[in-house]
């Protein structure tokens, strides 16, 4: 069975095509990105095996982009014979609200609920919907499946997801902690369980998904009990362009200082803060890390980020009581030995001991990077959200 996984952004579509022959057997046959949509110089980049190809196409919407991808896969590269071969399309959906604690087959009711959750994720859900509409048009006979970032965190207890504001806002408007990156947190926690040969239901882990967007989760016996992102993906760690945690009164102050322009403040907190705001140059962790000893603001940005990761690790150690492993994943988590070291430094009294030799380098495969006598293991586990979505599709169909 061919399963196509789509991750639609506001001006892009990331895709990966899997073949699922038997339960648990998934083979990726091609992946790629249709980027810079709505611009004349739009591009499609496709990887087929070890070969990479690039096409420049004018794509003025998501539907046209998907049509071009199909044309390339069928006619030019002959990866598949026709669109009928694709039996299931899995969609990454950022926000599913309280209604969806697992993946679902998409119908009109599901689409309506995703539309309702636009109020909670205005930067993401509209793009996800565009991907669904384009896919329904391109693959009319395929089953459409929605996999929600928020679903994994629906096991949070009320004391972890209710904010200290009037309870009526939760009951009337659904104001609560939702959490995100659930597909990734779930995937790496299960991957760790498989790596050490134990059921995930017997393990307590702290998962650190660190990238341009970043979050930490406390997972007890395979269930999320707390996570750093909240009502929106803005809360929690400082990120590439997002502020993360700050005093709520500061938002009111920023609104006043920006002439009550809510849109301007929203842009500041979501697009102009984080690594970009502190360095005033870039949101990319790699050049910031490279200039740690050369530029004061780069050092400050790395110190802030790693300090906040460490604070969340510490608080989740307290919440879990017993911790088996701290897992690093995501673009930064998998590639930055400096962040991994800074985030676990000076935690020996808590039973956390990093092996500095094992920590060296970028990780494309899972590895334990703690010392043999560390009471709590430290692991780097590359995440694979596309594979996780494909697995969810196979379960449902």
FIMI-226415 format. One record per residue (C-alpha): residue number from 1; chain; x, y, z. Coordinates in Angstrom, 1 decimal, always signed. Layout:
<recs>
(rec NUM, "A", (X, Y, Z))
...
</recs>
This chain:
<recs>
(rec 1, "A", (+0.0, +0.0, +0.0))
(rec 2, "A", (+1.3, +3.4, -0.9))
(rec 3, "A", (+0.9, +6.1, +1.8))
(rec 4, "A", (+1.6, +9.8, +1.0))
(rec 5, "A", (+2.4, +12.0, +4.0))
(rec 6, "A", (+1.8, +15.7, +3.6))
(rec 7, "A", (+2.9, +18.6, +5.9))
(rec 8, "A", (+1.4, +21.8, +4.4))
(rec 9, "A", (+2.8, +25.1, +5.5))
(rec 10, "A", (+1.6, +28.6, +4.6))
(rec 11, "A", (+3.8, +28.7, +1.5))
(rec 12, "A", (+5.1, +25.1, +1.2))
(rec 13, "A", (+4.2, +21.4, +1.1))
(rec 14, "A", (+6.6, +18.9, +2.5))
(rec 15, "A", (+5.9, +15.3, +1.4))
(rec 16, "A", (+7.1, +11.8, +1.7))
(rec 17, "A", (+5.9, +8.6, +0.0))
(rec 18, "A", (+6.0, +5.3, +1.8))
(rec 19, "A", (+5.2, +1.7, +0.7))
(rec 20, "A", (+3.7, -0.4, +3.5))
(rec 21, "A", (+3.8, -4.1, +2.5))
(rec 22, "A", (+3.4, -5.8, +5.8))
(rec 23, "A", (+2.6, -4.5, +9.4))
(rec 24, "A", (+5.6, -2.6, +10.7))
(rec 25, "A", (+7.4, -2.6, +7.3))
(rec 26, "A", (+7.6, +0.9, +5.9))
(rec 27, "A", (+9.9, +1.9, +3.1))
(rec 28, "A", (+10.3, +5.5, +2.0))
(rec 29, "A", (+10.6, +5.7, -1.8))
(rec 30, "A", (+10.7, +9.5, -2.3))
(rec 31, "A", (+10.5, +12.7, -0.3))
(rec 32, "A", (+10.6, +16.4, -1.1))
(rec 33, "A", (+9.4, +19.9, -0.7))
(rec 34, "A", (+7.4, +22.3, -2.8))
(rec 35, "A", (+8.5, +25.7, -1.5))
(rec 36, "A", (+7.9, +29.4, -2.1))
(rec 37, "A", (+4.4, +28.9, -3.2))
(rec 38, "A", (+2.5, +31.9, -4.6))
(rec 39, "A", (+5.8, +33.3, -6.1))
(rec 40, "A", (+7.0, +33.1, -9.7))
(rec 41, "A", (+10.3, +31.4, -8.6))
(rec 42, "A", (+8.6, +28.5, -6.7))
(rec 43, "A", (+10.7, +25.3, -6.5))
(rec 44, "A", (+10.1, +21.6, -6.0))
(rec 45, "A", (+13.0, +19.6, -4.6))
(rec 46, "A", (+12.7, +15.8, -4.7))
(rec 47, "A", (+14.9, +13.1, -3.3))
(rec 48, "A", (+14.7, +9.6, -4.9))
(rec 49, "A", (+17.0, +7.2, -3.3))
(rec 50, "A", (+20.4, +9.0, -3.2))
(rec 51, "A", (+19.5, +11.2, -6.2))
(rec 52, "A", (+18.3, +14.7, -5.7))
(rec 53, "A", (+16.4, +16.7, -8.4))
(rec 54, "A", (+15.1, +20.2, -8.5))
(rec 55, "A", (+12.4, +21.9, -10.6))
(rec 56, "A", (+11.4, +25.5, -10.9))
(rec 57, "A", (+7.7, +25.9, -11.4))
(rec 58, "A", (+5.3, +28.8, -10.9))
(rec 59, "A", (+2.9, +27.6, -8.3))
(rec 60, "A", (+0.3, +30.1, -7.2))
(rec 61, "A", (-1.5, +27.8, -4.7))
(rec 62, "A", (-1.3, +24.5, -2.8))
(rec 63, "A", (-3.4, +22.7, -5.3))
(rec 64, "A", (-1.2, +23.7, -8.2))
(rec 65, "A", (+1.9, +22.7, -6.2))
(rec 66, "A", (+0.5, +19.2, -5.5))
(rec 67, "A", (-0.5, +18.8, -9.2))
(rec 68, "A", (+3.1, +19.6, -10.2))
(rec 69, "A", (+4.5, +17.1, -7.7))
(rec 70, "A", (+2.2, +14.4, -9.0))
(rec 71, "A", (+3.2, +15.2, -12.6))
(rec 72, "A", (+6.9, +14.9, -11.7))
(rec 73, "A", (+6.4, +11.6, -9.8))
(rec 74, "A", (+4.2, +10.0, -12.4))
(rec 75, "A", (+5.4, +11.3, -15.8))
(rec 76, "A", (+9.0, +12.5, -15.4))
(rec 77, "A", (+10.5, +10.3, -12.6))
(rec 78, "A", (+8.0, +7.4, -12.9))
(rec 79, "A", (+8.1, +6.8, -9.2))
(rec 80, "A", (+4.4, +5.7, -9.3))
(rec 81, "A", (+2.2, +4.7, -12.3))
(rec 82, "A", (-0.8, +6.9, -11.4))
(rec 83, "A", (-2.5, +8.6, -8.5))
(rec 84, "A", (-4.7, +5.6, -7.9))
(rec 85, "A", (-1.7, +3.8, -6.4))
(rec 86, "A", (-1.8, +6.2, -3.5))
(rec 87, "A", (-4.4, +4.6, -1.2))
(rec 88, "A", (-4.0, +6.8, +1.9))
(rec 89, "A", (-2.8, +10.4, +2.4))
(rec 90, "A", (-1.7, +11.4, +6.0))
(rec 91, "A", (-1.8, +15.0, +7.0))
(rec 92, "A", (+0.1, +16.6, +9.8))
(rec 93, "A", (-2.5, +18.9, +11.6))
(rec 94, "A", (-1.1, +21.2, +14.2))
(rec 95, "A", (-4.2, +21.7, +16.4))
(rec 96, "A", (-7.1, +19.3, +17.1))
(rec 97, "A", (-8.4, +20.9, +20.2))
(rec 98, "A", (-9.8, +18.7, +23.0))
(rec 99, "A", (-11.8, +16.6, +20.6))
(rec 100, "A", (-9.1, +14.5, +19.1))
(rec 101, "A", (-6.8, +12.4, +21.3))
(rec 102, "A", (-5.8, +10.1, +18.4))
(rec 103, "A", (-5.6, +10.2, +14.6))
(rec 104, "A", (-8.8, +10.1, +12.5))
(rec 105, "A", (-10.1, +9.6, +9.0))
(rec 106, "A", (-10.9, +13.0, +7.7))
(rec 107, "A", (-14.5, +13.7, +6.8))
(rec 108, "A", (-16.6, +16.9, +6.8))
(rec 109, "A", (-17.0, +16.9, +10.6))
(rec 110, "A", (-13.3, +16.6, +11.1))
(rec 111, "A", (-12.7, +19.5, +8.6))
(rec 112, "A", (-15.2, +21.6, +10.5))
(rec 113, "A", (-13.4, +20.9, +13.8))
(rec 114, "A", (-10.0, +21.8, +12.2))
(rec 115, "A", (-11.5, +25.0, +11.0))
(rec 116, "A", (-12.8, +25.7, +14.5))
(rec 117, "A", (-9.3, +25.3, +15.9))
(rec 118, "A", (-8.0, +28.0, +13.5))
(rec 119, "A", (-8.6, +30.4, +16.4))
(rec 120, "A", (-6.0, +28.5, +18.5))
(rec 121, "A", (-3.5, +28.0, +15.7))
(rec 122, "A", (-4.0, +30.8, +13.1))
(rec 123, "A", (-0.5, +30.4, +11.6))
(rec 124, "A", (-0.8, +26.6, +11.1))
(rec 125, "A", (-4.3, +25.2, +10.8))
(rec 126, "A", (-5.3, +27.3, +7.7))
(rec 127, "A", (-2.2, +25.9, +5.9))
(rec 128, "A", (-3.1, +22.4, +7.0))
(rec 129, "A", (-6.6, +22.8, +5.6))
(rec 130, "A", (-5.2, +24.0, +2.2))
(rec 131, "A", (-3.2, +20.7, +2.1))
(rec 132, "A", (-6.3, +18.7, +2.8))
(rec 133, "A", (-8.3, +20.5, +0.1))
(rec 134, "A", (-5.6, +20.1, -2.4))
(rec 135, "A", (-5.1, +16.4, -1.5))
(rec 136, "A", (-8.9, +15.6, -1.8))
(rec 137, "A", (-8.8, +17.1, -5.3))
(rec 138, "A", (-5.7, +15.3, -6.4))
(rec 139, "A", (-6.5, +11.9, -4.8))
(rec 140, "A", (-10.2, +11.6, -4.9))
(rec 141, "A", (-10.3, +7.9, -4.1))
(rec 142, "A", (-7.7, +7.9, -1.3))
(rec 143, "A", (-8.5, +7.9, +2.4))
(rec 144, "A", (-7.5, +11.1, +4.0))
(rec 145, "A", (-6.1, +10.8, +7.6))
(rec 146, "A", (-5.5, +13.6, +10.1))
(rec 147, "A", (-2.6, +13.2, +12.6))
(rec 148, "A", (-2.7, +16.0, +15.3))
(rec 149, "A", (+0.3, +17.6, +17.0))
(rec 150, "A", (-2.0, +18.1, +20.1))
(rec 151, "A", (-3.4, +14.6, +20.3))
(rec 152, "A", (-0.5, +13.0, +22.3))
(rec 153, "A", (-0.8, +15.6, +25.0))
(rec 154, "A", (-4.5, +15.0, +25.6))
(rec 155, "A", (-3.5, +12.7, +28.5))
(rec 156, "A", (-2.3, +15.8, +30.5))
(rec 157, "A", (-4.1, +15.9, +33.9))
(rec 158, "A", (-6.2, +19.0, +34.7))
(rec 159, "A", (-3.7, +20.4, +37.1))
(rec 160, "A", (-1.2, +20.5, +34.3))
(rec 161, "A", (-3.4, +22.0, +31.6))
(rec 162, "A", (-5.7, +24.4, +33.4))
(rec 163, "A", (-4.3, +28.0, +33.7))
(rec 164, "A", (-4.8, +30.1, +36.8))
(rec 165, "A", (-7.4, +32.4, +35.2))
(rec 166, "A", (-11.2, +32.3, +35.6))
(rec 167, "A", (-12.3, +28.8, +35.0))
(rec 168, "A", (-15.1, +30.0, +32.8))
(rec 169, "A", (-12.6, +30.8, +30.0))
(rec 170, "A", (-11.7, +27.2, +29.8))
(rec 171, "A", (-15.4, +26.0, +29.8))
(rec 172, "A", (-16.6, +28.7, +27.4))
(rec 173, "A", (-13.6, +29.1, +25.0))
(rec 174, "A", (-11.4, +26.1, +25.6))
(rec 175, "A", (-8.5, +28.2, +27.0))
(rec 176, "A", (-6.0, +25.6, +28.4))
(rec 177, "A", (-2.6, +24.1, +27.7))
(rec 178, "A", (-2.7, +21.9, +24.6))
(rec 179, "A", (+0.9, +21.2, +23.8))
(rec 180, "A", (+2.5, +20.5, +20.4))
(rec 181, "A", (+5.1, +18.4, +18.7))
(rec 182, "A", (+3.1, +15.4, +20.0))
(rec 183, "A", (+3.9, +13.2, +17.1))
(rec 184, "A", (+7.7, +13.7, +17.6))
(rec 185, "A", (+7.6, +13.3, +21.4))
(rec 186, "A", (+5.5, +10.1, +21.0))
(rec 187, "A", (+7.8, +8.7, +18.3))
(rec 188, "A", (+11.1, +9.2, +20.2))
(rec 189, "A", (+9.8, +7.8, +23.5))
(rec 190, "A", (+8.7, +4.6, +21.7))
(rec 191, "A", (+12.0, +4.5, +19.8))
(rec 192, "A", (+13.9, +4.6, +23.1))
(rec 193, "A", (+11.7, +1.8, +24.5))
(rec 194, "A", (+12.5, -0.3, +21.5))
(rec 195, "A", (+16.2, +0.5, +21.7))
(rec 196, "A", (+16.5, -0.7, +25.3))
(rec 197, "A", (+14.0, -3.6, +24.9))
(rec 198, "A", (+11.4, -2.5, +27.4))
(rec 199, "A", (+7.7, -1.6, +27.0))
(rec 200, "A", (+7.1, +2.1, +26.8))
(rec 201, "A", (+4.4, +1.7, +29.4))
(rec 202, "A", (+7.1, +0.9, +32.0))
(rec 203, "A", (+9.3, +3.9, +31.3))
(rec 204, "A", (+9.5, +7.6, +32.4))
(rec 205, "A", (+11.3, +9.9, +30.0))
(rec 206, "A", (+11.8, +13.5, +29.3))
(rec 207, "A", (+11.8, +14.3, +25.6))
(rec 208, "A", (+13.5, +17.5, +24.3))
(rec 209, "A", (+12.3, +18.4, +20.7))
(rec 210, "A", (+14.7, +21.2, +19.9))
(rec 211, "A", (+14.6, +23.0, +16.6))
(rec 212, "A", (+13.4, +26.3, +15.3))
(rec 213, "A", (+10.3, +25.4, +17.2))
(rec 214, "A", (+11.2, +23.7, +20.5))
(rec 215, "A", (+9.4, +22.0, +23.3))
(rec 216, "A", (+10.0, +19.6, +26.2))
(rec 217, "A", (+7.6, +16.9, +27.4))
(rec 218, "A", (+7.3, +14.7, +30.6))
(rec 219, "A", (+6.2, +11.2, +29.6))
(rec 220, "A", (+5.1, +8.8, +32.3))
(rec 221, "A", (+4.5, +5.2, +31.4))
(rec 222, "A", (+4.2, +6.2, +27.7))
(rec 223, "A", (+1.7, +9.0, +28.4))
(rec 224, "A", (+2.3, +12.8, +28.3))
(rec 225, "A", (+1.7, +14.3, +31.7))
(rec 226, "A", (+3.2, +17.8, +31.0))
(rec 227, "A", (+4.7, +19.8, +28.2))
(rec 228, "A", (+6.3, +23.2, +27.7))
(rec 229, "A", (+4.2, +24.6, +24.9))
(rec 230, "A", (+0.7, +25.7, +26.0))
(rec 231, "A", (-2.4, +27.3, +24.6))
(rec 232, "A", (-0.3, +28.2, +21.5))
(rec 233, "A", (+3.2, +27.1, +20.4))
(rec 234, "A", (+4.5, +30.4, +21.8))
(rec 235, "A", (+4.8, +29.3, +25.4))
(rec 236, "A", (+7.8, +27.5, +26.8))
(rec 237, "A", (+11.4, +27.5, +25.6))
(rec 238, "A", (+12.9, +30.4, +23.7))
(rec 239, "A", (+13.0, +29.4, +20.1))
(rec 240, "A", (+14.2, +30.5, +16.7))
(rec 241, "A", (+11.9, +33.5, +16.4))
(rec 242, "A", (+9.5, +33.0, +19.4))
(rec 243, "A", (+10.0, +34.5, +22.8))
(rec 244, "A", (+8.8, +31.5, +24.9))
(rec 245, "A", (+7.9, +32.1, +28.5))
(rec 246, "A", (+7.6, +35.7, +29.7))
(rec 247, "A", (+5.7, +37.9, +32.2))
(rec 248, "A", (+2.1, +38.2, +30.9))
(rec 249, "A", (+2.1, +41.8, +32.0))
(rec 250, "A", (+4.9, +42.4, +29.5))
(rec 251, "A", (+2.5, +41.7, +26.7))
(rec 252, "A", (+0.2, +44.5, +27.9))
(rec 253, "A", (+3.2, +46.8, +28.1))
(rec 254, "A", (+4.2, +45.9, +24.6))
(rec 255, "A", (+0.7, +46.6, +23.3))
(rec 256, "A", (+0.7, +50.0, +24.9))
(rec 257, "A", (+4.2, +50.8, +23.6))
(rec 258, "A", (+3.1, +49.8, +20.1))
(rec 259, "A", (+0.1, +52.1, +20.0))
(rec 260, "A", (-2.3, +49.2, +20.9))
(rec 261, "A", (-1.4, +47.4, +17.7))
(rec 262, "A", (-2.1, +43.8, +18.6))
(rec 263, "A", (-0.8, +42.5, +15.2))
(rec 264, "A", (+2.5, +44.3, +15.8))
(rec 265, "A", (+3.0, +42.7, +19.2))
(rec 266, "A", (+2.0, +39.3, +17.8))
(rec 267, "A", (+4.6, +39.7, +15.1))
(rec 268, "A", (+7.3, +40.7, +17.7))
(rec 269, "A", (+6.6, +37.7, +19.9))
(rec 270, "A", (+6.3, +35.1, +17.2))
(rec 271, "A", (+8.5, +36.4, +14.4))
(rec 272, "A", (+11.1, +38.8, +15.8))
(rec 273, "A", (+12.1, +37.3, +19.2))
(rec 274, "A", (+14.0, +34.2, +20.3))
(rec 275, "A", (+17.4, +33.6, +18.8))
(rec 276, "A", (+16.7, +36.2, +16.2))
(rec 277, "A", (+15.7, +38.8, +18.8))
(rec 278, "A", (+18.6, +38.3, +21.1))
(rec 279, "A", (+21.3, +38.1, +18.4))
(rec 280, "A", (+19.6, +40.7, +16.2))
(rec 281, "A", (+21.0, +38.8, +13.3))
(rec 282, "A", (+19.8, +35.2, +12.8))
(rec 283, "A", (+17.4, +32.5, +14.1))
(rec 284, "A", (+19.8, +29.7, +12.9))
(rec 285, "A", (+21.4, +28.0, +15.8))
(rec 286, "A", (+24.5, +26.8, +13.9))
(rec 287, "A", (+26.2, +30.2, +13.2))
(rec 288, "A", (+25.2, +31.3, +16.7))
(rec 289, "A", (+27.0, +28.3, +18.1))
(rec 290, "A", (+30.0, +28.8, +15.9))
(rec 291, "A", (+30.3, +32.3, +17.2))
(rec 292, "A", (+29.7, +31.5, +20.9))
(rec 293, "A", (+33.2, +32.6, +21.9))
(rec 294, "A", (+33.4, +35.5, +19.4))
(rec 295, "A", (+30.1, +37.4, +19.8))
(rec 296, "A", (+28.6, +38.4, +23.1))
(rec 297, "A", (+25.0, +38.2, +21.8))
(rec 298, "A", (+25.6, +34.7, +20.4))
(rec 299, "A", (+26.9, +33.6, +23.7))
(rec 300, "A", (+23.9, +35.1, +25.5))
(rec 301, "A", (+21.4, +33.5, +23.1))
(rec 302, "A", (+23.0, +30.0, +23.6))
(rec 303, "A", (+23.1, +30.5, +27.4))
(rec 304, "A", (+19.4, +31.5, +27.5))
(rec 305, "A", (+18.3, +28.6, +25.4))
(rec 306, "A", (+20.2, +25.9, +27.2))
(rec 307, "A", (+19.4, +27.3, +30.6))
(rec 308, "A", (+15.7, +27.2, +29.8))
(rec 309, "A", (+16.0, +23.6, +28.5))
(rec 310, "A", (+17.8, +22.6, +31.7))
(rec 311, "A", (+15.1, +24.3, +33.9))
(rec 312, "A", (+12.3, +22.3, +32.1))
(rec 313, "A", (+14.3, +19.1, +32.5))
(rec 314, "A", (+14.7, +19.8, +36.2))
(rec 315, "A", (+11.0, +20.6, +36.7))
(rec 316, "A", (+9.9, +17.5, +34.8))
(rec 317, "A", (+12.3, +15.3, +36.9))
(rec 318, "A", (+10.3, +16.6, +39.9))
(rec 319, "A", (+7.0, +15.9, +38.2))
(rec 320, "A", (+7.9, +12.4, +37.1))
(rec 321, "A", (+9.6, +11.3, +40.3))
(rec 322, "A", (+11.6, +8.7, +38.5))
(rec 323, "A", (+13.3, +9.3, +35.2))
(rec 324, "A", (+14.8, +6.6, +33.0))
(rec 325, "A", (+16.1, +8.8, +30.2))
(rec 326, "A", (+16.5, +12.4, +28.8))
(rec 327, "A", (+16.0, +12.3, +25.1))
(rec 328, "A", (+17.3, +15.0, +22.6))
(rec 329, "A", (+15.8, +15.2, +19.2))
(rec 330, "A", (+15.0, +17.7, +16.4))
(rec 331, "A", (+17.4, +19.7, +14.3))
(rec 332, "A", (+19.2, +21.3, +17.3))
(rec 333, "A", (+18.8, +18.3, +19.6))
(rec 334, "A", (+20.3, +15.9, +17.1))
(rec 335, "A", (+23.1, +18.2, +15.8))
(rec 336, "A", (+24.3, +20.5, +18.5))
(rec 337, "A", (+26.7, +18.8, +20.9))
(rec 338, "A", (+27.1, +22.2, +22.7))
(rec 339, "A", (+23.4, +22.5, +23.5))
(rec 340, "A", (+23.2, +18.9, +24.7))
(rec 341, "A", (+26.2, +19.5, +27.0))
(rec 342, "A", (+25.0, +22.9, +28.3))
(rec 343, "A", (+21.5, +21.6, +28.9))
(rec 344, "A", (+22.8, +18.7, +31.1))
(rec 345, "A", (+25.8, +20.3, +32.7))
(rec 346, "A", (+26.3, +20.2, +36.4))
(rec 347, "A", (+23.4, +17.8, +37.0))
(rec 348, "A", (+25.5, +15.0, +38.5))
(rec 349, "A", (+23.8, +15.4, +41.9))
(rec 350, "A", (+20.6, +14.4, +40.1))
(rec 351, "A", (+22.2, +11.3, +38.6))
(rec 352, "A", (+22.7, +12.8, +35.2))
(rec 353, "A", (+26.2, +12.3, +33.7))
(rec 354, "A", (+27.0, +13.1, +30.1))
(rec 355, "A", (+29.8, +11.2, +28.4))
(rec 356, "A", (+31.6, +14.1, +26.5))
(rec 357, "A", (+33.2, +11.7, +24.1))
(rec 358, "A", (+30.0, +10.0, +23.1))
(rec 359, "A", (+28.3, +13.3, +22.8))
(rec 360, "A", (+30.6, +14.5, +20.0))
(rec 361, "A", (+29.1, +15.0, +16.5))
(rec 362, "A", (+25.8, +15.0, +14.7))
(rec 363, "A", (+23.5, +12.0, +15.1))
(rec 364, "A", (+21.7, +10.3, +12.3))
(rec 365, "A", (+21.2, +7.1, +14.4))
(rec 366, "A", (+20.0, +6.6, +17.9))
(rec 367, "A", (+22.7, +6.5, +20.6))
(rec 368, "A", (+23.1, +6.6, +24.4))
(rec 369, "A", (+25.5, +9.5, +25.3))
(rec 370, "A", (+25.5, +9.2, +29.1))
(rec 371, "A", (+28.2, +7.5, +31.1))
(rec 372, "A", (+27.7, +3.9, +32.2))
(rec 373, "A", (+27.3, +5.0, +35.8))
(rec 374, "A", (+24.7, +7.7, +35.1))
(rec 375, "A", (+21.5, +6.9, +37.0))
(rec 376, "A", (+19.5, +8.6, +34.3))
(rec 377, "A", (+20.4, +7.8, +30.7))
(rec 378, "A", (+20.9, +10.5, +28.1))
(rec 379, "A", (+20.0, +9.6, +24.5))
(rec 380, "A", (+19.9, +11.3, +21.1))
(rec 381, "A", (+17.2, +9.8, +18.9))
(rec 382, "A", (+16.5, +11.3, +15.4))
(rec 383, "A", (+12.8, +12.0, +15.1))
(rec 384, "A", (+10.8, +10.9, +12.1))
(rec 385, "A", (+7.4, +12.5, +12.1))
(rec 386, "A", (+6.6, +11.5, +8.5))
(rec 387, "A", (+7.2, +7.8, +9.4))
(rec 388, "A", (+5.1, +8.2, +12.5))
(rec 389, "A", (+2.2, +9.7, +10.5))
(rec 390, "A", (+2.5, +6.8, +7.9))
(rec 391, "A", (+2.3, +4.3, +10.8))
(rec 392, "A", (-0.8, +6.1, +12.1))
(rec 393, "A", (-2.4, +5.9, +8.6))
(rec 394, "A", (-1.7, +2.1, +8.4))
(rec 395, "A", (-3.3, +1.6, +11.9))
(rec 396, "A", (-6.5, +3.3, +10.8))
(rec 397, "A", (-6.8, +1.7, +7.4))
</recs>
